[in-house]
């Protein structure tokens, strides 16, 4: 390493624009307190997305830990830029291609993380079972352990898990999901192209990514229109958006507490 330059934007890890003695510039994430496997599973997730050839992702260079115990991940440095003409359409169509590429099952062959929380990915043949057990119940149990979920919310979530087969929508094959697609995990490159970073991948229902994109905003409507043109959504998608926003709401409840308990309570109750 010849030079480190700190980068802003992350609230979990430190990020650096790093110049090597060879002159190569790379992106480095570091975290002295990262859960075991955090960066390794992120690297596997990036490579899994790249297999689809749908949207750009940074090349994974290496991951590991220093002698001092600092965990790190080294990626290709993608210089940032402004969206070029047609950026939103390419993002929507690229996301449709990624989802169509598919996955072997609802789940993944390894567990990973969403933020710093463990994300179990035990495979299931049924989307209702996967969403109920690996997403809602897993966060419910974590919330009970952390004291973030009270008995009222527990009762509502357990009832919703039983009701899921009736409200999840028409059957669809497993889609290849980014898994944490809020606007901060979309990076625009120097040439104005969309690229995906910081995934929490698994095989799941494609409406999960789209619902997450709508939870905190930041994606123009043209992205969703282009997606629908390339890969039309099943009837009733708009009525299921909040159902699929429940998982990230529970994640945020377990990470931050506060008002997310009320939001999760309201959303879950509305599907009973």
MIDOSE-1310 file (N, C-alpha, C; in nm, 2 decimals, decimal comma, always signed):
residues 272
xxxx	+0,08/-0,12/+0,00/+0,00/+0,00/+0,00/+0,09/+0,12/+0,00; +0,05/+0,22/-0,09/+0,13/+0,34/-0,09/+0,05/+0,45/-0,02; -0,09/+0,45/-0,04/-0,17/+0,56/+0,02/-0,31/+0,51/+0,05; -0,37/+0,55/+0,16/-0,51/+0,53/+0,20/-0,58/+0,67/+0,20
xxxx	-0,70/+0,67/+0,14/-0,78/+0,79/+0,14/-0,92/+0,75/+0,19; -0,96/+0,80/+0,31/-1,09/+0,76/+0,36/-1,21/+0,81/+0,27; -1,31/+0,72/+0,26/-1,43/+0,75/+0,18/-1,55/+0,76/+0,27; -1,64/+0,85/+0,24/-1,76/+0,86/+0,32/-1,87/+0,77/+0,27
xxxx	-1,98/+0,75/+0,35/-2,09/+0,67/+0,30/-2,13/+0,55/+0,37; -2,04/+0,48/+0,44/-2,07/+0,36/+0,51/-2,09/+0,39/+0,66; -2,19/+0,32/+0,72/-2,21/+0,33/+0,86/-2,18/+0,20/+0,94; -2,13/+0,10/+0,87/-2,10/-0,02/+0,93/-1,95/-0,04/+0,93
xxxx	-1,89/-0,02/+0,81/-1,75/-0,04/+0,79/-1,68/+0,09/+0,75; -1,55/+0,09/+0,77/-1,47/+0,20/+0,72/-1,43/+0,17/+0,57; -1,43/+0,27/+0,49/-1,40/+0,25/+0,35/-1,29/+0,34/+0,30; -1,20/+0,29/+0,21/-1,08/+0,36/+0,17/-1,06/+0,34/+0,02
xxxx	-1,02/+0,45/-0,04/-0,96/+0,45/-0,18/-0,81/+0,43/-0,16; -0,77/+0,32/-0,21/-0,63/+0,27/-0,17/-0,54/+0,26/-0,29; -0,43/+0,33/-0,29/-0,33/+0,32/-0,40/-0,22/+0,23/-0,36; -0,20/+0,13/-0,45/-0,09/+0,03/-0,42/+0,04/+0,08/-0,48
xxxx	+0,15/+0,02/-0,44/+0,28/+0,07/-0,48/+0,30/+0,05/-0,63; +0,21/-0,04/-0,69/+0,22/-0,06/-0,84/+0,15/+0,05/-0,91; +0,07/+0,14/-0,84/-0,01/+0,24/-0,90/-0,15/+0,20/-0,91; -0,19/+0,08/-0,89/-0,33/+0,03/-0,90/-0,41/+0,09/-0,79
xxxx	-0,53/+0,14/-0,82/-0,62/+0,19/-0,72/-0,73/+0,09/-0,69; -0,75/+0,06/-0,56/-0,85/-0,04/-0,53/-0,94/+0,02/-0,42; -1,05/-0,05/-0,39/-1,15/-0,01/-0,29/-1,13/-0,11/-0,17; -1,11/-0,06/-0,05/-1,09/-0,14/+0,06/-1,19/-0,11/+0,17
xxxx	-1,26/-0,21/+0,22/-1,34/-0,20/+0,34/-1,27/-0,26/+0,46; -1,28/-0,20/+0,58/-1,22/-0,26/+0,69/-1,31/-0,25/+0,81; -1,30/-0,35/+0,90/-1,39/-0,35/+1,02/-1,32/-0,44/+1,13; -1,28/-0,38/+1,24/-1,21/-0,45/+1,34/-1,31/-0,54/+1,42
xxxx	-1,44/-0,52/+1,41/-1,54/-0,59/+1,49/-1,64/-0,66/+1,40; -1,60/-0,69/+1,27/-1,69/-0,76/+1,18/-1,73/-0,90/+1,23; -1,85/-0,94/+1,22/-1,88/-1,08/+1,25/-1,80/-1,18/+1,16; -1,77/-1,29/+1,21/-1,69/-1,39/+1,14/-1,76/-1,42/+1,01
xxxx	-1,69/-1,41/+0,90/-1,75/-1,44/+0,77/-1,82/-1,33/+0,70; -1,83/-1,21/+0,76/-1,90/-1,10/+0,69/-1,85/-1,07/+0,56; -1,72/-1,04/+0,55/-1,66/-1,00/+0,42/-1,65/-1,12/+0,32; -1,63/-1,24/+0,37/-1,61/-1,35/+0,28/-1,75/-1,38/+0,21
xxxx	-1,86/-1,37/+0,29/-1,99/-1,40/+0,23/-2,03/-1,28/+0,14; -1,99/-1,16/+0,17/-2,01/-1,05/+0,08/-1,94/-1,07/-0,06; -1,82/-1,12/-0,05/-1,74/-1,14/-0,17/-1,81/-1,25/-0,26; -1,86/-1,36/-0,19/-1,93/-1,46/-0,26/-2,06/-1,41/-0,32
xxxx	-2,13/-1,32/-0,25/-2,25/-1,26/-0,30/-2,23/-1,18/-0,43; -2,12/-1,10/-0,43/-2,09/-1,02/-0,54/-2,06/-1,11/-0,66; -1,98/-1,21/-0,64/-1,95/-1,31/-0,75/-2,08/-1,38/-0,80; -2,17/-1,41/-0,71/-2,30/-1,48/-0,75/-2,38/-1,38/-0,84
xxxx	-2,39/-1,26/-0,80/-2,46/-1,16/-0,89/-2,39/-1,15/-1,02; -2,26/-1,15/-1,03/-2,19/-1,13/-1,15/-2,21/-1,24/-1,25; -2,24/-1,36/-1,20/-2,27/-1,47/-1,29/-2,38/-1,45/-1,39; -2,48/-1,36/-1,35/-2,59/-1,34/-1,43/-2,56/-1,25/-1,55
xxxx	-2,45/-1,17/-1,54/-2,41/-1,08/-1,65/-2,51/-0,97/-1,68; -2,58/-0,94/-1,57/-2,70/-0,84/-1,59/-2,66/-0,70/-1,56; -2,60/-0,67/-1,45/-2,56/-0,54/-1,41/-2,42/-0,55/-1,36; -2,35/-0,44/-1,37/-2,21/-0,44/-1,33/-2,19/-0,45/-1,18
xxxx	-2,09/-0,53/-1,14/-2,05/-0,54/-1,00/-1,90/-0,52/-0,99; -1,85/-0,47/-0,88/-1,70/-0,46/-0,87/-1,64/-0,60/-0,86; -1,52/-0,61/-0,93/-1,45/-0,74/-0,92/-1,40/-0,76/-0,78; -1,41/-0,88/-0,73/-1,36/-0,91/-0,60/-1,21/-0,95/-0,61
xxxx	-1,12/-0,88/-0,53/-0,98/-0,91/-0,54/-0,93/-1,00/-0,43; -0,97/-0,97/-0,31/-0,93/-1,06/-0,20/-1,00/-1,01/-0,07; -1,00/-1,10/+0,03/-1,05/-1,06/+0,17/-0,96/-1,14/+0,27; -0,97/-1,09/+0,39/-0,89/-1,16/+0,49/-0,88/-1,07/+0,62
xxxx	-0,78/-1,09/+0,70/-0,76/-1,01/+0,82/-0,61/-0,98/+0,84; -0,58/-0,87/+0,90/-0,44/-0,83/+0,93/-0,39/-0,90/+1,05; -0,27/-0,89/+1,08/-0,21/-0,95/+1,20/-0,27/-0,88/+1,33; -0,32/-0,76/+1,31/-0,38/-0,69/+1,43/-0,53/-0,72/+1,44
xxxx	-0,58/-0,81/+1,35/-0,72/-0,85/+1,37/-0,82/-0,77/+1,29; -0,77/-0,68/+1,21/-0,86/-0,59/+1,13/-0,91/-0,67/+1,00; -1,04/-0,69/+0,99/-1,09/-0,76/+0,88/-1,10/-0,67/+0,76; -1,08/-0,72/+0,64/-1,08/-0,64/+0,52/-1,13/-0,71/+0,40
xxxx	-1,19/-0,63/+0,31/-1,23/-0,68/+0,18/-1,18/-0,58/+0,07; -1,11/-0,64/-0,03/-1,06/-0,55/-0,14/-1,13/-0,58/-0,27; -1,18/-0,47/-0,33/-1,26/-0,48/-0,45/-1,20/-0,38/-0,56; -1,24/-0,41/-0,68/-1,21/-0,32/-0,79/-1,27/-0,18/-0,75
xxxx	-1,19/-0,07/-0,77/-1,24/+0,06/-0,75/-1,32/+0,11/-0,87; -1,44/+0,14/-0,85/-1,53/+0,19/-0,96/-1,55/+0,34/-0,93; -1,48/+0,42/-1,01/-1,49/+0,57/-0,99/-1,63/+0,61/-1,00; -1,68/+0,70/-0,91/-1,82/+0,74/-0,92/-1,84/+0,84/-1,03
xxxx	-1,97/+0,85/-1,07/-2,00/+0,95/-1,17/-2,15/+0,98/-1,16; -2,20/+1,05/-1,26/-2,34/+1,09/-1,27/-2,41/+1,00/-1,37; -2,54/+0,97/-1,34/-2,62/+0,89/-1,43/-2,62/+0,94/-1,58; -2,59/+0,86/-1,67/-2,59/+0,89/-1,81/-2,74/+0,88/-1,87
xxxx	-2,76/+0,93/-1,99/-2,89/+0,91/-2,05/-2,93/+0,77/-2,06; -3,05/+0,73/-2,02/-3,09/+0,59/-2,02/-3,05/+0,51/-1,90; -2,98/+0,57/-1,80/-2,94/+0,50/-1,68/-3,05/+0,42/-1,62; -3,16/+0,49/-1,59/-3,28/+0,43/-1,52/-3,34/+0,31/-1,60
xxxx	-3,35/+0,33/-1,73/-3,40/+0,22/-1,81/-3,31/+0,10/-1,80; -3,18/+0,12/-1,81/-3,08/+0,01/-1,81/-3,08/-0,06/-1,67; -3,10/+0,02/-1,56/-3,11/-0,04/-1,43/-3,23/-0,13/-1,42; -3,35/-0,08/-1,46/-3,47/-0,16/-1,46/-3,46/-0,29/-1,54
xxxx	-3,41/-0,28/-1,66/-3,40/-0,39/-1,75/-3,29/-0,49/-1,70; -3,18/-0,43/-1,65/-3,08/-0,52/-1,59/-3,12/-0,59/-1,47; -3,20/-0,53/-1,39/-3,25/-0,60/-1,27/-3,35/-0,71/-1,31; -3,43/-0,69/-1,41/-3,52/-0,79/-1,47/-3,43/-0,91/-1,52
xxxx	-3,32/-0,88/-1,58/-3,23/-0,99/-1,63/-3,17/-1,07/-1,52; -3,13/-1,00/-1,41/-3,07/-1,06/-1,30/-3,18/-1,16/-1,23; -3,30/-1,11/-1,21/-3,40/-1,19/-1,15/-3,44/-1,31/-1,24; -3,45/-1,29/-1,37/-3,48/-1,40/-1,46/-3,37/-1,51/-1,46
xxxx	-3,24/-1,47/-1,43/-3,13/-1,57/-1,43/-3,16/-1,68/-1,33; -3,23/-1,64/-1,22/-3,28/-1,74/-1,13/-3,18/-1,79/-1,03; -3,23/-1,89/-0,95/-3,15/-1,95/-0,84/-3,20/-2,09/-0,83; -3,12/-2,18/-0,77/-3,15/-2,32/-0,76/-3,27/-2,35/-0,67
xxxx	-3,30/-2,26/-0,57/-3,40/-2,28/-0,47/-3,43/-2,15/-0,41; -3,54/-2,15/-0,32/-3,56/-2,03/-0,23/-3,46/-2,05/-0,12; -3,35/-1,97/-0,12/-3,25/-1,99/-0,02/-3,11/-1,98/-0,09; -3,01/-2,04/-0,03/-2,87/-2,03/-0,08/-2,80/-2,14/-0,02
xxxx	-2,68/-2,18/-0,07/-2,60/-2,29/-0,02/-2,52/-2,25/+0,10; -2,53/-2,12/+0,15/-2,46/-2,08/+0,27/-2,54/-1,96/+0,33; -2,52/-1,94/+0,46/-2,58/-1,83/+0,53/-2,49/-1,70/+0,50; -2,55/-1,59/+0,52/-2,47/-1,46/+0,50/-2,52/-1,36/+0,60
xxxx	-2,52/-1,23/+0,56/-2,55/-1,13/+0,66/-2,64/-1,02/+0,58; -2,72/-0,95/+0,66/-2,79/-0,83/+0,61/-2,75/-0,72/+0,71; -2,67/-0,63/+0,66/-2,60/-0,54/+0,76/-2,50/-0,62/+0,83; -2,51/-0,62/+0,97/-2,43/-0,70/+1,05/-2,51/-0,82/+1,11
xxxx	-2,64/-0,83/+1,08/-2,72/-0,93/+1,13/-2,71/-1,06/+1,05; -2,71/-1,18/+1,12/-2,70/-1,30/+1,04/-2,83/-1,32/+0,96; -2,81/-1,37/+0,84/-2,92/-1,40/+0,75/-2,92/-1,55/+0,71; -3,01/-1,63/+0,77/-3,01/-1,77/+0,74/-3,08/-1,79/+0,60
xxxx	-3,02/-1,88/+0,53/-3,07/-1,91/+0,39/-3,10/-2,06/+0,37; -3,14/-2,13/+0,47/-3,18/-2,27/+0,45/-3,28/-2,28/+0,34; -3,25/-2,37/+0,24/-3,33/-2,38/+0,12/-3,46/-2,44/+0,15; -3,56/-2,39/+0,07/-3,70/-2,44/+0,08/-3,76/-2,45/-0,06
xxxx	-3,85/-2,54/-0,08/-3,91/-2,55/-0,21/-4,03/-2,45/-0,22; -4,08/-2,41/-0,11/-4,19/-2,32/-0,11/-4,15/-2,18/-0,07; -4,19/-2,08/-0,14/-4,16/-1,94/-0,11/-4,22/-1,90/+0,02; -4,35/-1,94/+0,04/-4,42/-1,91/+0,17/-4,34/-1,96/+0,29
xxxx	-4,29/-2,08/+0,28/-4,22/-2,14/+0,39/-4,09/-2,07/+0,41; -4,02/-2,04/+0,30/-3,89/-1,97/+0,32/-3,91/-1,83/+0,38; -4,00/-1,76/+0,33/-4,02/-1,62/+0,38/-4,07/-1,63/+0,52; -4,16/-1,72/+0,56/-4,20/-1,73/+0,69/-4,10/-1,77/+0,79
xxxx	-4,02/-1,88/+0,76/-3,92/-1,93/+0,85/-3,79/-1,86/+0,85; -3,73/-1,84/+0,73/-3,59/-1,78/+0,72/-3,59/-1,63/+0,73; -3,70/-1,57/+0,71/-3,70/-1,42/+0,71/-3,78/-1,37/+0,83; -3,91/-1,40/+0,84/-3,99/-1,34/+0,94/-3,96/-1,40/+1,08
xxxx	-3,97/-1,54/+1,08/-3,94/-1,60/+1,21/-3,80/-1,58/+1,26; -3,71/-1,58/+1,17/-3,57/-1,56/+1,21/-3,55/-1,43/+1,28; -3,61/-1,32/+1,22/-3,60/-1,19/+1,28/-3,68/-1,18/+1,41; -3,80/-1,25/+1,41/-3,88/-1,25/+1,53/-3,80/-1,31/+1,65
xxxx	-3,73/-1,42/+1,63/-3,66/-1,48/+1,73/-3,54/-1,40/+1,78; -3,48/-1,33/+1,68/-3,37/-1,24/+1,72/-3,42/-1,12/+1,80; -3,54/-1,07/+1,75/-3,60/-0,96/+1,82/-3,64/-0,99/+1,97; -3,69/-1,11/+1,99/-3,72/-1,16/+2,12/-3,60/-1,17/+2,21
xxxx	-3,49/-1,22/+2,15/-3,36/-1,23/+2,22/-3,31/-1,09/+2,26; -3,32/-1,00/+2,17/-3,27/-0,86/+2,19/-3,36/-0,77/+2,27; -3,48/-0,82/+2,30/-3,58/-0,74/+2,37/-3,64/-0,63/+2,28; -3,64/-0,65/+2,15/-3,70/-0,55/+2,06/-3,84/-0,59/+2,02
xxxx	-3,88/-0,71/+2,04/-4,02/-0,76/+2,00/-4,10/-0,79/+2,12; -4,21/-0,72/+2,14/-4,30/-0,76/+2,26/-4,40/-0,87/+2,22; -4,47/-0,91/+2,32/-4,56/-1,02/+2,30/-4,67/-0,99/+2,20; -4,72/-0,87/+2,19/-4,82/-0,83/+2,09/-4,77/-0,85/+1,95
xxxx	-4,65/-0,80/+1,92/-4,59/-0,81/+1,79/-4,56/-0,96/+1,76; -4,51/-1,03/+1,86/-4,48/-1,17/+1,84/-4,61/-1,25/+1,80; -4,72/-1,22/+1,86/-4,84/-1,29/+1,83/-4,89/-1,26/+1,69; -4,88/-1,14/+1,65/-4,92/-1,10/+1,51/-4,83/-1,16/+1,41
xxxx	-4,70/-1,16/+1,43/-4,60/-1,22/+1,33/-4,62/-1,37/+1,32; -4,65/-1,44/+1,43/-4,67/-1,58/+1,42/-4,80/-1,61/+1,35; -4,90/-1,53/+1,36/-5,03/-1,55/+1,29/-5,00/-1,52/+1,14; -4,92/-1,42/+1,11/-4,90/-1,39/+0,97/-4,82/-1,50/+0,90
xxxx	-4,73/-1,56/+0,97/-4,65/-1,68/+0,91/-4,75/-1,79/+0,87; -4,85/-1,81/+0,95/-4,94/-1,92/+0,92/-5,03/-1,88/+0,80; -5,05/-1,75/+0,78/-5,14/-1,70/+0,68/-5,07/-1,67/+0,54; -4,93/-1,68/+0,54/-4,86/-1,64/+0,43/-4,90/-1,71/+0,30
xxxx	-4,93/-1,84/+0,30/-4,96/-1,91/+0,17/-5,08/-1,84/+0,10; -5,17/-1,77/+0,17/-5,28/-1,70/+0,11/-5,26/-1,56/+0,06; -5,15/-1,50/+0,10/-5,13/-1,36/+0,07/-5,00/-1,33/-0,01; -4,92/-1,43/-0,04/-4,79/-1,41/-0,10/-4,80/-1,39/-0,25
xxxx	-4,91/-1,41/-0,31/-4,92/-1,39/-0,46/-4,90/-1,52/-0,54; -4,92/-1,51/-0,67/-4,91/-1,63/-0,76/-4,77/-1,70/-0,75; -4,76/-1,83/-0,77/-4,63/-1,90/-0,76/-4,53/-1,84/-0,87; -4,41/-1,83/-0,83/-4,30/-1,78/-0,93/-4,18/-1,86/-0,90
xxxx	-4,09/-1,88/-0,99/-3,96/-1,95/-0,97/-3,87/-1,86/-0,89; -3,77/-1,92/-0,82/-3,68/-1,84/-0,74/-3,60/-1,74/-0,83; -3,60/-1,62/-0,79/-3,52/-1,51/-0,86/-3,38/-1,50/-0,79; -3,29/-1,45/-0,86/-3,16/-1,42/-0,81/-3,16/-1,28/-0,76
xxxx	-3,16/-1,26/-0,62/-3,19/-1,13/-0,56/-3,06/-1,07/-0,51; -3,05/-0,93/-0,52/-2,95/-0,86/-0,45/-2,97/-0,87/-0,30; -3,09/-0,85/-0,25/-3,13/-0,88/-0,11/-3,12/-0,76/-0,02; -3,06/-0,65/-0,06/-3,06/-0,53/+0,02/-3,05/-0,41/-0,07
xxxx	-3,14/-0,40/-0,16/-3,13/-0,30/-0,27/-3,20/-0,17/-0,23; -3,14/-0,10/-0,14/-3,18/+0,04/-0,12/-3,09/+0,13/-0,20; -3,12/+0,26/-0,21/-3,05/+0,35/-0,31/-2,90/+0,36/-0,27; -2,86/+0,34/-0,15/-2,72/+0,35/-0,11/-2,64/+0,23/-0,16
xxxx	-2,71/+0,13/-0,21/-2,63/+0,01/-0,26/-2,64/+0,01/-0,41; -2,68/+0,12/-0,47/-2,67/+0,14/-0,62/-2,56/+0,24/-0,63; -2,46/+0,20/-0,71/-2,34/+0,29/-0,74/-2,34/+0,32/-0,89; -2,33/+0,45/-0,92/-2,32/+0,49/-1,06/-2,17/+0,52/-1,09
xxxx	-2,13/+0,45/-1,20/-1,98/+0,45/-1,23/-1,95/+0,58/-1,31; -1,82/+0,60/-1,33/-1,77/+0,72/-1,40/-1,83/+0,74/-1,53; -1,86/+0,62/-1,60/-1,92/+0,63/-1,73/-2,08/+0,64/-1,73; -2,13/+0,66/-1,61/-2,27/+0,68/-1,59/-2,36/+0,55/-1,59
xxxx	-2,30/+0,44/-1,57/-2,37/+0,31/-1,57/-2,41/+0,27/-1,43; -2,52/+0,20/-1,41/-2,56/+0,15/-1,28/-2,47/+0,03/-1,24; -2,44/+0,02/-1,12/-2,37/-0,10/-1,07/-2,42/-0,13/-0,93; -2,41/-0,26/-0,89/-2,47/-0,31/-0,76/-2,35/-0,33/-0,66
xxxx	-2,37/-0,29/-0,54/-2,27/-0,31/-0,44/-2,34/-0,36/-0,31; -2,26/-0,41/-0,21/-2,31/-0,45/-0,08/-2,43/-0,54/-0,08; -2,43/-0,65/-0,14/-2,55/-0,74/-0,15/-2,57/-0,82/-0,03; -2,69/-0,87/-0,01/-2,72/-0,98/+0,09/-2,80/-1,08/+0,02
xxxx	-2,73/-1,16/-0,07/-2,80/-1,23/-0,18/-2,87/-1,36/-0,13; -2,96/-1,41/-0,21/-3,03/-1,54/-0,19/-3,13/-1,55/-0,30; -3,18/-1,67/-0,32/-3,28/-1,70/-0,41/-3,42/-1,68/-0,35; -3,50/-1,59/-0,40/-3,62/-1,55/-0,34/-3,72/-1,50/-0,44
xxxx	-3,83/-1,44/-0,39/-3,93/-1,38/-0,48/-3,88/-1,25/-0,53; -3,89/-1,22/-0,65/-3,84/-1,10/-0,71/-3,90/-0,97/-0,66; -4,02/-0,98/-0,61/-4,09/-0,86/-0,55/-4,02/-0,81/-0,42; -3,93/-0,90/-0,36/-3,86/-0,85/-0,25/-3,76/-0,74/-0,28
xxxx	-3,69/-0,75/-0,39/-3,60/-0,64/-0,43/-3,67/-0,52/-0,46; -3,78/-0,53/-0,53/-3,86/-0,41/-0,58/-3,93/-0,35/-0,46; -3,98/-0,42/-0,36/-4,04/-0,36/-0,24/-3,93/-0,29/-0,16; -3,81/-0,35/-0,15/-3,70/-0,28/-0,08/-3,67/-0,15/-0,14
xxxx	-3,67/-0,14/-0,28/-3,64/-0,02/-0,35/-3,74/+0,09/-0,32; -3,86/+0,05/-0,29/-3,96/+0,15/-0,26/-3,97/+0,19/-0,12; -3,90/+0,12/-0,03/-3,92/+0,14/+0,11/-3,86/+0,28/+0,16; -3,74/+0,31/+0,11/-3,68/+0,44/+0,15/-3,67/+0,54/+0,03
xxxx	-3,72/+0,50/-0,09/-3,72/+0,59/-0,20/-3,58/+0,59/-0,27; -3,57/+0,69/-0,36/-3,44/+0,71/-0,43/-3,43/+0,65/-0,57; -3,54/+0,58/-0,61/-3,53/+0,52/-0,74/-3,65/+0,58/-0,83; -3,61/+0,64/-0,94/-3,71/+0,70/-1,03/-3,81/+0,60/-1,08
xxxx	-3,93/+0,65/-1,11/-4,04/+0,56/-1,16/-4,00/+0,49/-1,29; -3,91/+0,55/-1,37/-3,87/+0,49/-1,49/-3,80/+0,36/-1,47; -3,74/+0,34/-1,36/-3,67/+0,21/-1,33/-3,77/+0,10/-1,32; -3,88/+0,13/-1,25/-3,99/+0,03/-1,23/-4,06/+0,00/-1,36
xxxx	-4,09/+0,11/-1,43/-4,16/+0,09/-1,56/-4,07/+0,00/-1,66; -3,94/+0,03/-1,66/-3,86/-0,05/-1,75/-3,85/-0,19/-1,71; -3,85/-0,21/-1,58/-3,85/-0,35/-1,52/-3,98/-0,42/-1,57; -4,09/-0,36/-1,55/-4,22/-0,42/-1,58/-4,23/-0,45/-1,73
xxxx	-4,17/-0,36/-1,81/-4,17/-0,39/-1,96/-4,09/-0,51/-1,99; -3,98/-0,53/-1,92/-3,89/-0,64/-1,95/-3,94/-0,77/-1,89; -4,00/-0,76/-1,77/-4,04/-0,88/-1,70/-4,17/-0,85/-1,62; -4,28/-0,85/-1,68/-4,41/-0,80/-1,62/-4,43/-0,87/-1,49
xxxx	-4,48/-0,79/-1,39/-4,51/-0,84/-1,26/-4,64/-0,90/-1,25; -4,66/-0,99/-1,16/-4,79/-1,06/-1,14/-4,89/-0,97/-1,09; -5,02/-1,00/-1,12/-5,13/-0,91/-1,07/-5,12/-0,90/-0,92; -5,16/-0,79/-0,87/-5,16/-0,76/-0,72/-5,03/-0,72/-0,66
xxxx	-4,93/-0,70/-0,74/-4,80/-0,66/-0,68/-4,81/-0,54/-0,59; -4,88/-0,44/-0,63/-4,89/-0,32/-0,55/-4,95/-0,35/-0,41; -5,04/-0,45/-0,40/-5,10/-0,48/-0,27/-5,00/-0,57/-0,18; -4,89/-0,62/-0,24/-4,80/-0,70/-0,17/-4,67/-0,62/-0,13
xxxx	-4,66/-0,50/-0,17/-4,53/-0,42/-0,15/-4,50/-0,42/+0,00; -4,60/-0,38/+0,08/-4,57/-0,37/+0,23/-4,54/-0,51/+0,29; -4,61/-0,61/+0,24/-4,58/-0,75/+0,29/-4,43/-0,78/+0,28; -4,37/-0,74/+0,16/-4,23/-0,77/+0,14/-4,14/-0,67/+0,19
xxxx	-4,19/-0,55/+0,24/-4,11/-0,46/+0,32/-4,10/-0,49/+0,46; -4,19/-0,59/+0,51/-4,18/-0,63/+0,65/-4,05/-0,68/+0,69; -3,98/-0,76/+0,60/-3,85/-0,81/+0,64/-3,75/-0,70/+0,67; -3,73/-0,61/+0,57/-3,63/-0,50/+0,61/-3,68/-0,42/+0,73
xxxx	-3,81/-0,40/+0,75/-3,85/-0,33/+0,87/-3,81/-0,41/+1,00; -3,82/-0,54/+1,00/-3,78/-0,62/+1,11/-3,63/-0,61/+1,13; -3,56/-0,61/+1,02/-3,41/-0,60/+1,03/-3,37/-0,47/+1,09; -3,44/-0,36/+1,05/-3,41/-0,23/+1,11/-3,45/-0,22/+1,25
xxxx	-3,56/-0,29/+1,29/-3,60/-0,30/+1,43/-3,49/-0,36/+1,51; -3,44/-0,47/+1,46/-3,33/-0,54/+1,54/-3,20/-0,47/+1,54; -3,18/-0,38/+1,44/-3,06/-0,30/+1,44/-3,07/-0,17/+1,52; -3,19/-0,11/+1,51/-3,20/+0,03/+1,56/-3,31/+0,05/+1,66
xxxx	-3,41/-0,04/+1,67/-3,52/-0,03/+1,76/-3,61/+0,09/+1,72; -3,67/+0,16/+1,81/-3,75/+0,28/+1,79/-3,88/+0,25/+1,72; -3,90/+0,34/+1,62/-4,03/+0,34/+1,55/-4,05/+0,22/+1,46; -3,95/+0,14/+1,44/-3,97/+0,03/+1,35/-4,06/-0,08/+1,40
xxxx	-4,07/-0,08/+1,54/-4,17/-0,18/+1,60/-4,31/-0,14/+1,56; -4,34/-0,01/+1,56/-4,48/+0,03/+1,53/-4,51/+0,00/+1,38; -4,41/+0,03/+1,29/-4,42/+0,01/+1,15/-4,44/-0,14/+1,12; -4,36/-0,23/+1,18/-4,38/-0,37/+1,16/-4,51/-0,42/+1,21
xxxx	-4,56/-0,37/+1,33/-4,68/-0,41/+1,38/-4,80/-0,37/+1,29; -4,80/-0,25/+1,23/-4,90/-0,20/+1,14/-4,90/-0,29/+1,02; -4,79/-0,31/+0,95/-4,78/-0,38/+0,83/-4,83/-0,53/+0,85; -4,78/-0,60/+0,95/-4,81/-0,74/+0,97/-4,96/-0,75/+1,00
xxxx	-5,02/-0,66/+1,08/-5,16/-0,67/+1,11/-5,25/-0,65/+0,99; -5,20/-0,57/+0,89/-5,28/-0,54/+0,77/-5,30/-0,66/+0,68; -5,22/-0,76/+0,70/-5,23/-0,89/+0,61/-5,30/-1,00/+0,68; -5,35/-0,98/+0,81/-5,42/-1,08/+0,88/-5,57/-1,08/+0,85
